[in-house]
């Protein structure tokens, strides 16, 4: 008897892809689903929506006032936090008619494949660490010198202290890359299966631009290594662990 809600704000549009829609298996059982069109549907910021299996369930959040949204009124503002703001629904409506399901499928498939390619590029580079591999078009990674990775693998007990230094390195690289103005990669902190007892700072990547090329991705990695290798933290980490090994 519970209301089953699925928060698919970020990944829900993957349903447009015949190839990858099985990743959301079971979403059809939901009573309601959150979906943000400004994430995978190429609509301007602010286009969020809730889809109800039973439209009457939307009355749960209906509000009334004497000067607007009167009881019995057909004003749809009664069931939205948008009120009298811009009608973002028109953006969604127009995009669905311009792209269509096939257009969205093409964009989503391409983004996912491009993210997998980027993951392979990161994994093949000795001085990067792929932290969370992609399921959709999102992944996280960080700069982690090869010497440090080898040392940490041999001596897991030093991992906590090393991660604190790598956090500083990631923040430094991210800030310098942003300030240089050639490219930008955001960052976040998270705990993973690999590091369950310690949150770490990582680069967070969402690939959505269909014009992004493998050359662009390689240039981003090259720039990050160039920046990282000039920092005091990098030199301290590499010198210390080269010497120790």
PyMOL commands that set and color helices and strands:
alter all, ss='L'
color gray80, all
select helices_A, chain A and resi 12-16+21-24+27-29+37-40+55-61+76-79+88-124+146-154+156-180+214-228+232-244
alter helices_A, ss='H'
color red, helices_A
select strands_A, chain A and resi 5-7+32-36+48-52+128-132+138-143+186-190+200-206
alter strands_A, ss='S'
color yellow, strands_A
deselect
rebuild
show_as cartoon
